[in-house]
Amino acid sequence: MEGTRLYIRIGVLALMTLGMASAVVVTLFRLHTTPLPASSAPQTADARYYSYETVPAARGEIYDRYSRELVVNRLSRDIGVGAAALKAAENKAEAPPESASRAVLDLLMLCEEAGVGHEDTFPVTLYPYSYIDNDSAEAAQSFRRLSAFLERAGLPAEMTADELMRVMRVRYNIPREWTNDDARRVAGVRYEAELRYEFAREEPYIYIAPYVFARDIPVSLMTRIMERGLPGVTVSNTVTREYRTKYAAHLLGRVGPIFEDEREYYQELGYGLDALVGKDGIERAAEQWLRGASGQKRVETNSEGQVTVETYTREPQAGGHVLSTLDLRLQEAAERALARGIARLRNTATPRDGSEAQGGAAAVIDIKTGDVLAMASYPTFDLSSYMDSYAALLDDPLNPLFNRALSGAYEPGSVFKMCTGIAALEAGAIKANTHMYDRGIYTYYVNVDPNFTPRCLIYPGSHGSVNVAAALKVSCNYFFYEAGRLAGIEKINEYAAALGLGQATGIELDFAESAGVLAGPAYTSANGLRWNPGDTIQSAIGQSYNMFTPLQMAVYTAAIANGGTRYRPHLIKSVMAYDYQRAAYDIRPEVLSELEFTPENIRAIQSGMRMVTQAGGTAYAAFADYEVAVAAKTGTAQTSTAKPDNGVFVAYAPYGDPEIAIAVVVEKGAGGSRAAPIARDIFEAYFSLKERMNGIEP
């Protein structure tokens, strides 16, 4: 019996010992892995502070179709400021209360001496204090963040800027004898750092990086900061985006910080609040492949505010590389041709010749795949200096940030006549050999409205008797008024939609794409307007409410060139893993619609387009001596009686075996024939480059 009791006592004692040991282990583990709020941090020399940080993955790079570098990564040195470490230094028993703010002021002075700016979104001006007065999206973002900060801090939302600064001086132990400007600058930095820290404390499952005070600093500044050993300040090696071309700015896009209204979306995807994400262009469209998967590290900081240990708890996984459909050399040629062509028009004698030409756009696509080979918008900008020139870009009346090729919608003018012709032919309203005599004035509706007598541009002259091909050659309005009336708006719009007009193309940059407008009863009804019979014949020549993007017009032209097959345009060709060992994503040509035209009908349209560049055609002057057979159509889009017309031009080549289609728009260009030389320059560049690249596989 006594032996049994002894065994029981030993067993109980062993269990108690094991339980206490387990409790100690669990407690130590929690202390070791949980970030401590600064207010409850132990005030001993051996105190340790722990936090978790997101480790951004190396972002994938962007190349053209021949693997030429467009956007790559470059080693960068960034300065980070951590609120927890600042608090640790501030709360250290032997340290003066202003020690943390003193470290921040020292950092500011070092950066000022080196000519390095820093991120500061605190929406209060330097002394005399007032809230910033700016209606930009960035300003709105700053005020949203301030409101969240005040709410978390239990401060009234209606505080004046002076009242807020008095609170900030106390909150951050900023000495009274410091200047008002120094107080504001230090408060701005500590405010930024605290915003990140508070997010991390309130939402422990969202791991975020520290406040990035400045990016891409010079080595000399990094050395001076490290020599000072400033508490709460870290210098880390990261990567930054480097643009290897000054072209394609509207297509490549840029990266930037997450805005407040994007926060929830990106947090659900596991992003840290200081992550850089694609804001536009391919950077945004391919974000899911370029970004990779962020890692996580555990950071240990001592009571001095110095980082002592960094341990990776999850390794970052690099993003994939994007191979775009662009041909960089052709993109360069397209942008230069557009700039030269518009400058040439500006130097002409009168507005009727295009001397008031402003912006413009050009889109170039592969007819057999839908690949976007080039897409230019004028004026443009340089991505490498975007932040430095941002204010000037916003202030430019020509709006160089606007992607006219994708977001601009323009009346097509006479380039729409191919669609009207196809609709009338396929509906049986006319035949390829149907001739009409151009009477100059179209009087069909004169009994309904005596004032409605639209005229052919050649009036008081006449184009004589023309069929559909000849009418395209000379751009006879009279012929297409009648063809459009006979076909009817429903049939015209049936083919327009199938050819991709007045609807989004489906390109990857859908967030920036305008759908345009397809004129018709559906549009007028949706907008509280009335569709009249006269609207049909205006629509038939590309006027009325029709508004299309240059990319849509290029897709439309390509579909006509290949007999009715319309492809989805693409800017992303494939995505490769970061080590280039495997393809992560591969785009194949995608047919969106396939029209079965009567061979005789589509040949008549194609033949008419070929005649446009031959003797007597509206684009003959631009292509008279050109050795490649080009099919085209000019368009003069009337914007209003007070402004010069826009110039619109579409074309494809070679005529017998089409390879590329081009659409060009010049705002106030005075006519499509004046935009034609721009397209010729692009064709010349394409066929010249093709010779040089012969045998090189994309």
Steps between C-alpha positions, in 0.01 A plus 500: 500500500779742601679420173186579300460838674863579425449429130186719497687788665785468254253496207315810626827682559619409149175626348520827696861549394413429137204741516707782648775442245245510218354826632845655516577387145169637367549830680853536370384418149226763515738761633748410233256515206249771593577870434467696820313829506748773575302619800543163675858432395738396782738780598816295544830502321428150366154584365419355157229607260363281226305583188421340168569658165395416147793420273405600145571244232719602207262634239508340158641696207335607174640435152395555141416212264870454414607498867630857495494646850222751568466508879756332726602495864794692641655479847378782721571613855195610699469670838236360734370650824328278755262636764559213745876554504453876542274438797752257646774763488263763639394285793852395598550601863828690456406662168358855476134504389582679175757237392278341235398833347866610513593192293233591245623860479858378450377275220316789334811719515722228354256452210468873444879533474504215246213648298276200566127552545272280710142379508275727704122483461415682824253758352624801699720772353816643653447794735260685504313172528200430280353198328616454141264641238507262206223307326724223364442130568822493703372780728169321553694187592704696757191637672339154516810369676502794740136439590578137578797607712294752701228244560747239629670761718168616647550852368220723367463499124437875480836609645673798337849454359645705791317287757616181331863613505479583871379144560776359280771688691382338824435158344850476356692685776612778267681766707342845520821673395504325161384714208146463376623368164724237663209397722277456194758298309572267792129460575439405137757220514383361833138521386583291191682241710221480759236447233672177394565390859140550604375300205731215596387503865131513424514240225773255601433267210585772247876517483629833370839649428626799699454854379723549197632847565704530178581273208808451287740706712867551405771287661654804670177573687457136596849503654436813706168365632656169601789681672254699711314189616170690520238308702197390301675565169599216271664487158411201288589378155195467277430520130348784303356512149727627227365589156729399216302701246344844492226366271172315569437695822121467465531123451767395748350687796656560838494368854391698802379471860164355596237772537254499789207400278704203373610387846230240564535346155877456525495387863269215404767396251765504773674825409671713761378857521835630376510271199551650157238389248436556132303820457443494123619343175651151489625550856137494613359256244767239584515571875399144591804361317753777555459531877600151612426399861623715786703349780500582871774564751507533875700801623652522847587848631688581820429777751728730299264473206759305300410193297688202645353198323297450181358156432307397190181315591394476136728541201377734223432349158597713202243604241489394138642686200254636246576471130284764332377499141671834435784543255706768674658624178161531331359673810784753480432552129126545557552761773755688289275487192207636698705783650657590164171483315321729744793745501494500119129586499550780750749659264248519214351831392134488605268322745333329203833325441542385861706778656296467820576128534535400865504151641485172315524124521603198296429131550681219315383139526596166350211405273547124546527490882365823650837579657545872566836576340494870585255747650602864517340805659612860449604695697666247727730504804805329649429241769848541651426863593128460567508609865731795438282633217161396638377854574602624155335201332174570682517866402563432128181589305567220250490246786801279415393247767187417295529181297327615182545168319306306761294752697429760232175462305473678164247530221626265228385705202525322167702204630158368610391475136646149462257383769205670326606348170529149647160529670329615179672228293430215743139615550449491123414871491772552238736281300870538433422631149211728606566853370351821634533846352632759744258795478697699758195574720311213663129589487326180610364659821424845357123443518533425871741781578579751222811610691646149519700474178843356584766547235791311357832665580572554131181707447432693280705245311412131464675164521283381214377140491681285761470154647599411857873457425521828306295675770757393759784618276364855477307491831165583343253601772203488260554130425521404868202717599288289269673169585447571869133586454443181300683279751341658811661584831432157653695320228780758506540463875484121482815501289660787690471306825632180340798699372571631851380861480339679793598237756798411717758298308588270791863610519671441836495873579120491530512736803624777267297418191208705371217294353412782262150550358314322221234738370150360471153482659637308800743780582253785454229320702743438787589870504152645474539593133308417185636316199387651170529355147750775416725373779542173311658661195725716721609187685564327167787741426645478853335805655195520732592367847767252386816517714775237481850463641804474271551143624142407407553645152821298460319180606217581255747556216680172577169309494423638153853416382475134596148452366290541813694331780539730801763419763519624856790748519773410751788679669620200701646214299624270776623490858820319596600379844765718667774250417387488133473122522130466425204692362249594767244639258473505124257698283360341186320692223132526592226545242219726625283487189518342159280638222433289195495768233403425144843491330394745230379750761812505718720517190311810388568671834866397504540609137350840580748542787788410269381763251517767774882495477508486119459776241189705574462360852480723807836370636686479169731790585640317802554162327561590134862380500473235772609153391277306743134460397288674766121493542361795695219744574511866594254667735419862572309512827305819559531590869310832476472801273731698728796262492712339226397142420686202638707294260438123508684241291492120498703262283640150466788347303611320298175497304536146365615337826414735788731509803427816698216749536545862609260765625610863541304791647622861507293744702422808287701337224267637228446167322606138467724566200720713729528216751598252227875592497521398865372152411744478209791574735382217725466259206852588386635433848314169525622358169853629557512340844351180361795470263748546784317265737445232236567160652473616862208332672294717737 
